[in-house]
Amino acid sequence: MNWIARGLMLFSMSALLLSCGSDARVELFNGNDLDNWVIFVSSDELAPEELFWVEDGLITTTGVPHGYIRTRETYENYSLHVEWRWLEKPTNSGVLLHVQEPDMIWPLAIECQLMHEHAGDLVLIGKS
């Protein structure tokens, strides 16, 4: 699972959970670091940890330049629970599902929109 952000947004450490088909729960974010994640940044001018980092147990991003984080592992047959909030004026963001390699802006994926007034919309993005 992957994120695209604009503006400053936080994701709750306890909310990134996958419920897999066997009723097992996988905690995707440990609340301490992004070691289990791949960070993609669209610009070489910014180090990945400058776009996404952990602060006070939360995943934090500036949203600029474009980028996303995705899990190192792949999952199927799951239910994903995400909690998020805007710290400033709500703008545009989303949760990318089933991201296909190679990493790029914008990867082939399904985006669950978090854009202000459009949260929950599903959008197909990327080029095949």
Helices and strands as residue ranges (DSSP letters): E 2-5, E 9-11, E 17-20, E 25-27, E 37-41, H 48-51, E 52-55, E 58-61, E 67-71, E 78-81, E 84-86, E 93-97, E 109-113, E 122-125
